[in-house]
């Protein structure tokens, strides 16, 4: 891929996705996604680091026309009818493999709900190429951070990197009632991570388990937390850190979204 000048460097993002029903909702969160897209340079392609694609090694989606995956159960038919027919980007997927040869090409996956539930609010025309990066499930947090650093040059090649997950993602404190009160530990951990992001404390972000009980409750499994590390690892010293949305949904689901640059 052709190198671009630093003046048009793409930001890196971490976006919450939360309840899949957000794909159909018209609310404060989905409005923030639309507003964010309006404020971004138009990307040549979007790479989503997905909390919902877990593999033994890291894979990258190489297909030219990825399928829409409805990887959930028990929701209304209207949600299963949603299609997001964005093209893929085999060329950008190859750039990922060139930057990080440990990444394996994959032509069997598609766009899971970590991608399309947010992207349909940002680019509803599905006219920007999208491809995904999986999470190596058994790799330590530091390995994910280092891979994010290796892939940072994508930002100068027109690729918008989005880590899609949730800083707090725990069914232990879930409450499906509208306007549910946040769990105190969820609010505390979400604020603790936000502070580490503003301070640029990579060690705290990588070693988040040292935050104690609030971390154990907020991150019972790390699949939704790890995508944050990829975006944060791509931050440069000159990048501003901003929160394009914040809040706790359903008692224990952080919807904080982060922009780097």
Secondary structure, DSSP 8 states (H G I E B T S, - for coil): -----GGG---EEEEE--SGGGGT--SHHHHHHHHHHHHS---SEEEEEEEEEEESS-EEE--SS--B-----S--HHHHT--------HHHHHHHHHH-TTSEEESS--B-HHHHHHHHHHSTT--SEEEEEEEETTS-HHHHHHHHHHTGGGGGGTEEEEEEE-SSB-STT---STT----HHHHHHHHHHHHHHHHT-HHHHHTGGGGTHHHHHH-SSTHHHHHHHHHHHT--TT--EEEEE--EETTTEE--EEEE-
